[in-house]
Structures are given as C-alpha cells and as structure tokens.
Amino acid sequence: ACTVFLFSSSNLEDKIMAEKNFLNAADVSEYMGISVPMAYKIIRRLNDELKSQGFITVSGKVNRHYFEQKVNGFALV
C-alpha cells in the first residue's frame, strides 16, 4: 500500500515549519503577524531566558518548542 500526500503550498510550508527545531525571525514574524525587527527582539528575550537556565542558544534563532510554550502556554505537536 502506498500513501500519497498532496500539499498545497501553505500546507507544505506548515509541514516544513512543524518539522523545524529552531525558528528564525522570519518564522516568528509570520507566526505572530509582527515585523521582523520585533521578532528579533522576542527571540533575543527568549534566548536570554534560556541562557539564564543554562541552555546553549543560537543568535537569531529560538527553540521551536520553547517558543510555542511561551506563546501558547503549551507546545504544539
């Protein structure tokens, strides 16, 4: 049995976004409907929180699960 998945461009983008471990400013901007500079400020704030907890962070990117938890109150699956 072979399963074929058909994705529209937005569904494909959603699938790719869901598989990313880290989000960049463009992803955060699109998700929240904000400007890219504001997204960078949010990423910086979240990364500062993670650093204070002893985690290693990457400038300009944020862990997707942590982002979802802080924005939604829970991580999306």
DSSP file with accessible surface (Angstrom, degrees, kcal/mol):
  #  RESIDUE AA STRUCTURE BP1 BP2  ACC     N-H-->O    O-->H-N    N-H-->O    O-->H-N    TCO  KAPPA ALPHA  PHI   PSI    X-CA   Y-CA   Z-CA
    1    1 A A              0   0  160      0, 0.0     2,-0.5     0, 0.0     0, 0.0   0.000 360.0 360.0 360.0 131.8    0.0    0.0    0.0
    2    2 A C        -     0   0  116      2,-0.0     2,-0.5     0, 0.0     0, 0.0  -0.941 360.0-151.9-116.7 130.7    1.4    3.4   -1.0
    3    3 A T        -     0   0  103     -2,-0.5     2,-0.5     2,-0.0     0, 0.0  -0.891   8.2-162.7-104.4 130.7    0.2    6.6    0.6
    4    4 A V        -     0   0  112     -2,-0.5     2,-0.5     2,-0.0    -2,-0.0  -0.948   2.6-158.4-113.7 129.2    0.4    9.8   -1.4
    5    5 A F        -     0   0  149     -2,-0.5     2,-0.5     2,-0.0    -2,-0.0  -0.926   1.1-161.3-107.9 131.0    0.2   13.1    0.3
    6    6 A L        -     0   0  158     -2,-0.5     2,-0.4     5,-0.0    -2,-0.0  -0.956  12.0-173.2-110.8 125.9   -0.8   16.2   -1.6
    7    7 A F        -     0   0   89     -2,-0.5     2,-0.1     4,-0.0    -2,-0.0  -0.964  18.9-140.5-120.4 134.7    0.1   19.5   -0.1
    8    8 A S     >  -     0   0   59     -2,-0.4     4,-2.8     1,-0.1     5,-0.2  -0.416  43.4 -97.8 -76.1 169.6   -0.9   23.0   -1.2
    9    9 A S  H  > S+     0   0   91      1,-0.2     4,-2.4     2,-0.2     5,-0.2   0.911 126.2  47.7 -60.5 -38.1    2.0   25.5   -0.8
   10   10 A S  H  > S+     0   0   58      2,-0.2     4,-2.4     1,-0.2    -1,-0.2   0.907 112.6  48.6 -71.4 -37.9    0.6   26.7    2.5
   11   11 A N  H  > S+     0   0   84      2,-0.2     4,-2.3     1,-0.2    -2,-0.2   0.897 111.8  50.1 -65.7 -38.4    0.2   23.2    3.8
   12   12 A L  H  X S+     0   0   81     -4,-2.8     4,-2.7     2,-0.2    -2,-0.2   0.930 110.7  49.1 -64.6 -42.8    3.7   22.3    2.7
   13   13 A E  H  X S+     0   0  104     -4,-2.4     4,-2.7    -5,-0.2    -2,-0.2   0.903 110.8  50.6 -63.1 -40.1    5.0   25.4    4.4
   14   14 A D  H  X S+     0   0   95     -4,-2.4     4,-2.3     2,-0.2    -1,-0.2   0.906 110.8  49.3 -62.9 -41.1    3.1   24.4    7.6
   15   15 A K  H  X S+     0   0   88     -4,-2.3     4,-1.2     2,-0.2    -2,-0.2   0.930 112.4  46.8 -64.9 -43.8    4.6   20.9    7.5
   16   16 A I  H >X S+     0   0   87     -4,-2.7     4,-0.9     1,-0.2     3,-0.6   0.931 112.3  50.9 -63.5 -43.2    8.1   22.2    7.0
   17   17 A M  H >< S+     0   0   40     -4,-2.7     3,-0.8     1,-0.2    -1,-0.2   0.907 107.5  53.5 -61.1 -39.8    7.6   24.7    9.8
   18   18 A A  H 3< S+     0   0   52     -4,-2.3    -1,-0.2     1,-0.2    -2,-0.2   0.771 107.8  51.3 -68.2 -24.5    6.3   21.9   12.1
   19   19 A E  H << S+     0   0  122     -4,-1.2    -1,-0.2    -3,-0.6     2,-0.2   0.614  87.0 102.5 -88.9 -12.3    9.5   19.9   11.4
   20   20 A K    <<  -     0   0   64     -4,-0.9     3,-0.1    -3,-0.8    44,-0.0  -0.501  54.6-161.5 -72.3 137.3   11.9   22.7   12.3
   21   21 A N  S    S+     0   0  102     -2,-0.2    43,-2.9     1,-0.2    44,-0.4   0.757  79.9  38.2 -84.4 -28.7   13.6   22.5   15.6
   22   22 A F  E    S-A   63   0A  92     41,-0.3     2,-0.4    42,-0.1    41,-0.2  -0.968  72.2-149.0-126.2 142.0   14.6   26.2   15.6
   23   23 A L  E     -A   62   0A   3     39,-2.9    39,-2.2    -2,-0.4     2,-0.2  -0.860  10.4-150.6-106.5 143.2   12.7   29.2   14.3
   24   24 A N  E  >  -A   61   0A  49     -2,-0.4     4,-2.4    37,-0.2     5,-0.2  -0.443  38.9 -89.2-100.6-178.7   14.3   32.3   12.8
   25   25 A A  H  > S+     0   0    1     35,-0.6     4,-2.9     1,-0.2     5,-0.2   0.868 126.2  54.7 -62.6 -35.9   13.0   35.8   12.8
   26   26 A A  H  > S+     0   0   54      2,-0.2     4,-2.4     1,-0.2    -1,-0.2   0.915 109.7  47.8 -64.6 -39.8   11.0   35.4    9.6
   27   27 A D  H  > S+     0   0   17      2,-0.2     4,-2.7     1,-0.2    -2,-0.2   0.936 114.5  45.1 -64.2 -47.3    9.2   32.3   11.1
   28   28 A V  H  X S+     0   0    0     -4,-2.4     4,-2.6     2,-0.2     5,-0.2   0.917 112.5  52.7 -64.2 -41.3    8.4   34.2   14.3
   29   29 A S  H  X>S+     0   0   20     -4,-2.9     5,-1.7    -5,-0.2     4,-1.5   0.931 113.3  42.8 -59.3 -47.6    7.3   37.2   12.4
   30   30 A E  H  <5S+     0   0  126     -4,-2.4    -2,-0.2     2,-0.2    -1,-0.2   0.921 114.2  50.8 -66.1 -44.1    4.9   35.2   10.2
   31   31 A Y  H  <5S+     0   0   89     -4,-2.7    -2,-0.2     1,-0.2    -1,-0.2   0.901 121.7  31.9 -61.4 -41.7    3.6   33.1   13.1
   32   32 A M  H  <5S-     0   0   73     -4,-2.6    -1,-0.2    -5,-0.2    -2,-0.2   0.546 104.0-122.5 -96.4  -9.9    2.8   36.2   15.2
   33   33 A G  T  <5 +     0   0   69     -4,-1.5     2,-0.2    -5,-0.2    -3,-0.2   0.898  69.8 124.5  69.1  39.8    1.9   38.6   12.5
   34   34 A I      < -     0   0   48     -5,-1.7    -1,-0.2    -6,-0.2    -2,-0.1  -0.739  66.8 -82.0-123.7 173.5    4.6   41.1   13.6
   35   35 A S     >  -     0   0   66     -2,-0.2     4,-2.1     1,-0.1     5,-0.1  -0.329  37.5-116.2 -73.9 158.2    7.6   42.8   12.0
   36   36 A V  H  > S+     0   0   60      2,-0.2     4,-2.4     1,-0.2     5,-0.2   0.918 115.3  54.4 -62.3 -43.2   10.9   41.0   11.6
   37   37 A P  H  > S+     0   0   85      0, 0.0     4,-1.7     0, 0.0    -1,-0.2   0.916 109.6  47.8 -59.2 -38.5   12.7   43.5   13.9
   38   38 A M  H  > S+     0   0   84      1,-0.2     4,-2.1     2,-0.2    -2,-0.2   0.893 108.6  55.0 -66.8 -37.2   10.1   42.9   16.6
   39   39 A A  H  X S+     0   0    0     -4,-2.1     4,-2.8     1,-0.2    -1,-0.2   0.907 105.1  53.1 -61.4 -40.7   10.6   39.1   16.1
   40   40 A Y  H  X S+     0   0  109     -4,-2.4     4,-2.7     1,-0.2    -1,-0.2   0.899 107.3  52.0 -61.7 -38.8   14.3   39.6   16.7
   41   41 A K  H  X S+     0   0  123     -4,-1.7     4,-2.3     2,-0.2    -1,-0.2   0.914 110.9  47.2 -64.2 -40.6   13.5   41.3   20.0
   42   42 A I  H  X S+     0   0   39     -4,-2.1     4,-2.8     2,-0.2     5,-0.2   0.925 111.9  49.9 -66.7 -44.1   11.3   38.4   21.0
   43   43 A I  H  X S+     0   0    2     -4,-2.8     4,-2.9     1,-0.2     5,-0.2   0.928 110.6  50.5 -59.2 -44.2   13.9   35.8   20.0
   44   44 A R  H  X S+     0   0  145     -4,-2.7     4,-2.3     1,-0.2    -1,-0.2   0.930 111.4  48.3 -60.6 -43.6   16.6   37.8   22.0
   45   45 A R  H  X S+     0   0  171     -4,-2.3     4,-1.9     2,-0.2    -2,-0.2   0.932 113.6  46.0 -63.2 -46.1   14.3   37.8   25.1
   46   46 A L  H  X S+     0   0   11     -4,-2.8     4,-2.3     1,-0.2    -2,-0.2   0.908 112.5  50.8 -65.3 -39.7   13.5   34.1   24.9
   47   47 A N  H  X S+     0   0    8     -4,-2.9     4,-2.9    -5,-0.2    -1,-0.2   0.878 107.1  54.2 -66.4 -35.2   17.2   33.2   24.3
   48   48 A D  H  X S+     0   0   87     -4,-2.3     4,-2.1    -5,-0.2    -1,-0.2   0.908 108.6  49.7 -62.2 -40.9   18.2   35.3   27.3
   49   49 A E  H  X S+     0   0   41     -4,-1.9     4,-0.8     2,-0.2    -2,-0.2   0.927 112.3  47.1 -62.0 -44.9   15.7   33.3   29.4
   50   50 A L  H ><>S+     0   0   16     -4,-2.3     5,-2.4     1,-0.2     3,-0.7   0.906 110.4  52.3 -64.8 -41.5   17.1   30.0   28.1
   51   51 A K  H ><5S+     0   0  116     -4,-2.9     3,-2.0     1,-0.2    -1,-0.2   0.901 104.9  55.5 -60.4 -41.5   20.7   31.2   28.7
   52   52 A S  H 3<5S+     0   0  100     -4,-2.1    -1,-0.2     1,-0.3    -2,-0.2   0.742 105.8  53.1 -65.5 -20.7   19.8   32.1   32.3
   53   53 A Q  T <<5S-     0   0  113     -4,-0.8    -1,-0.3    -3,-0.7    -2,-0.2   0.354 126.6-102.2 -92.6   2.6   18.6   28.5   32.7
   54   54 A G  T < 5S+     0   0   68     -3,-2.0    -3,-0.2     1,-0.3     2,-0.2   0.550  74.8 139.4  92.3   9.9   22.0   27.2   31.4
   55   55 A F      < -     0   0  116     -5,-2.4     2,-0.4    -6,-0.1    -1,-0.3  -0.551  54.5-118.6 -86.7 153.1   21.0   26.3   27.9
   56   56 A I        -     0   0  166     -2,-0.2     2,-0.3     2,-0.0    -1,-0.0  -0.733  36.6-167.5 -85.9 134.2   23.1   26.9   24.8
   57   57 A T        -     0   0   31     -2,-0.4     2,-0.5     5,-0.0     5,-0.1  -0.834  18.9-134.9-122.8 162.0   21.4   29.3   22.3
   58   58 A V    >   -     0   0   73      3,-0.4     3,-2.0    -2,-0.3   -11,-0.0  -0.978  32.4-114.0-116.7 124.4   22.0   30.4   18.7
   59   59 A S  T 3  S+     0   0  120     -2,-0.5     3,-0.1     1,-0.3   -15,-0.0  -0.321 100.2  15.5 -58.6 131.6   21.7   34.1   18.0
   60   60 A G  T 3  S+     0   0   19      1,-0.2   -35,-0.6   -20,-0.2     2,-0.3   0.457 115.6  81.1  84.9   0.2   18.8   34.9   15.7
   61   61 A K  E <   -A   24   0A  85     -3,-2.0    -3,-0.4   -37,-0.2     2,-0.4  -0.970  57.3-162.5-136.1 152.4   17.1   31.5   16.3
   62   62 A V  E     -A   23   0A   0    -39,-2.2   -39,-2.9    -2,-0.3     2,-0.2  -0.985  34.7 -97.7-135.2 145.6   14.9   30.2   19.1
   63   63 A N  E  >  -A   22   0A  51     -2,-0.4     4,-2.5   -41,-0.2   -41,-0.3  -0.432  31.8-140.4 -60.4 127.4   13.9   26.6   20.0
   64   64 A R  H  > S+     0   0   22    -43,-2.9     4,-2.8     1,-0.2     5,-0.2   0.904  98.5  50.0 -61.6 -43.3   10.5   26.0   18.5
   65   65 A H  H  > S+     0   0   79    -44,-0.4     4,-2.3     2,-0.2    -1,-0.2   0.914 112.6  47.0 -65.0 -40.6    9.1   24.1   21.5
   66   66 A Y  H  > S+     0   0   27      2,-0.2     4,-2.5     1,-0.2     5,-0.2   0.929 112.6  50.5 -65.9 -43.3   10.2   26.8   23.9
   67   67 A F  H  X S+     0   0    0     -4,-2.5     4,-2.5     1,-0.2     5,-0.3   0.942 111.9  46.9 -57.9 -49.7    8.7   29.5   21.7
   68   68 A E  H  X>S+     0   0   14     -4,-2.8     4,-3.0     1,-0.2     6,-0.8   0.892 111.6  51.5 -62.4 -39.1    5.4   27.6   21.4
   69   69 A Q  H  X5S+     0   0  107     -4,-2.3     4,-1.6    -5,-0.2    -1,-0.2   0.923 113.5  43.7 -64.5 -42.5    5.3   27.0   25.1
   70   70 A K  H  <5S+     0   0  107     -4,-2.5    -2,-0.2     2,-0.2    -1,-0.2   0.867 121.7  39.0 -71.6 -34.8    5.9   30.7   25.9
   71   71 A V  H  <5S+     0   0   57     -4,-2.5    -2,-0.2    -5,-0.2    -3,-0.2   0.912 132.0  23.0 -81.8 -43.9    3.4   32.0   23.2
   72   72 A N  H  <5S-     0   0   54     -4,-3.0    -3,-0.2     2,-0.3    -2,-0.2   0.580 100.1-116.4-100.3 -15.8    0.6   29.4   23.6
   73   73 A G  S  <<S+     0   0   62     -4,-1.6     2,-0.3    -5,-0.5    -4,-0.2   0.396  94.7  46.0  89.0  -3.5    1.2   28.2   27.1
   74   74 A F  S    S-     0   0  120     -6,-0.8     2,-0.4    -9,-0.0    -2,-0.3  -0.975  91.1 -99.6-160.2 160.2    1.9   24.7   25.7
   75   75 A A        -     0   0   45     -2,-0.3     2,-0.2    -3,-0.1   -10,-0.1  -0.741  35.5-129.0 -88.2 134.2    4.0   23.1   22.9
   76   76 A L              0   0   64     -2,-0.4    -8,-0.1   -11,-0.1    -7,-0.1  -0.545 360.0 360.0 -77.1 147.4    2.1   22.2   19.7
   77   77 A V              0   0  187     -2,-0.2    -1,-0.1   -12,-0.0   -59,-0.0  -0.707 360.0 360.0-101.0 360.0    2.7   18.7   18.5
